Amino acid sequence: MSVAELQRTIAKLPPDQQRTVARFVTRLKKSTSAARQRQLSRAMRGMDAGIKYTREDVMKARAAYKARP
């Protein structure tokens, strides 16, 4: 499917589904960015060095992330 076909298909969707697609595309772009890759590399190096997080640490971080505007 070409980009033009995708755009036409998305244009036919209801506005709420168009927003969902837009959020998904934004998330994909962020997850594959160079900055995200550097962040993951840093985290992996830390884990290899023995810096680990508990389940509670992760849950707190996720809650804080979700609470951001």
C-alpha positions as CSV (number, residue, x, y, z in Angstrom):
1,M,0.0,0.0,0.0
2,S,1.4,3.4,-1.0
3,V,1.6,6.4,1.3
4,A,-1.1,8.1,-0.9
5,E,-3.4,5.1,-0.4
6,L,-2.8,5.2,3.4
7,Q,-3.6,8.9,3.5
8,R,-6.9,8.4,1.6
9,T,-7.8,5.5,3.9
10,I,-7.0,7.5,7.0
11,A,-9.0,10.5,5.7
12,K,-12.1,8.3,5.5
13,L,-11.9,7.4,9.2
14,P,-13.9,9.1,11.8
15,P,-12.0,11.9,13.6
16,D,-11.5,9.9,16.8
17,Q,-9.9,7.1,14.8
18,Q,-7.8,9.6,12.9
19,R,-6.5,10.9,16.3
20,T,-5.7,7.3,17.3
21,V,-3.7,6.7,14.2
22,A,-1.9,10.0,14.7
23,R,-1.0,9.1,18.3
24,F,0.3,5.7,17.1
25,V,2.5,7.3,14.4
26,T,3.9,9.8,16.9
27,R,4.7,6.9,19.3
28,L,6.4,5.0,16.6
29,K,8.5,8.0,15.6
30,K,9.6,8.6,19.2
31,S,10.4,5.0,19.8
32,T,12.7,4.8,16.8
33,S,14.4,8.2,17.3
34,A,18.1,8.5,17.8
35,A,17.5,10.1,21.2
36,R,15.4,7.1,22.3
37,Q,18.1,4.7,21.1
38,R,20.7,6.6,23.1
39,Q,18.5,6.5,26.2
40,L,18.0,2.7,25.9
41,S,21.7,2.2,25.3
42,R,22.5,4.2,28.5
43,A,19.9,2.1,30.5
44,M,21.4,-1.2,29.1
45,R,24.9,-0.1,30.0
46,G,23.7,0.7,33.5
47,M,22.0,-2.7,33.9
48,D,25.2,-4.4,32.6
49,A,27.1,-2.5,35.3
50,G,24.7,-3.9,38.0
51,I,22.3,-1.0,38.3
52,K,18.9,-2.7,38.7
53,Y,15.4,-1.5,39.5
54,T,12.8,-3.1,41.7
55,R,9.2,-3.6,40.5
56,E,8.1,-0.8,42.9
57,D,10.6,1.6,41.3
58,V,9.3,0.8,37.8
59,M,5.7,1.2,38.9
60,K,6.4,4.6,40.5
61,A,8.2,5.7,37.3
62,R,5.3,4.6,35.1
63,A,2.8,6.4,37.3
64,A,4.8,9.6,37.2
65,Y,5.1,9.3,33.4
66,K,1.3,8.8,33.0
67,A,0.6,11.8,35.3
68,R,2.6,14.1,33.1
69,P,0.4,16.6,31.1
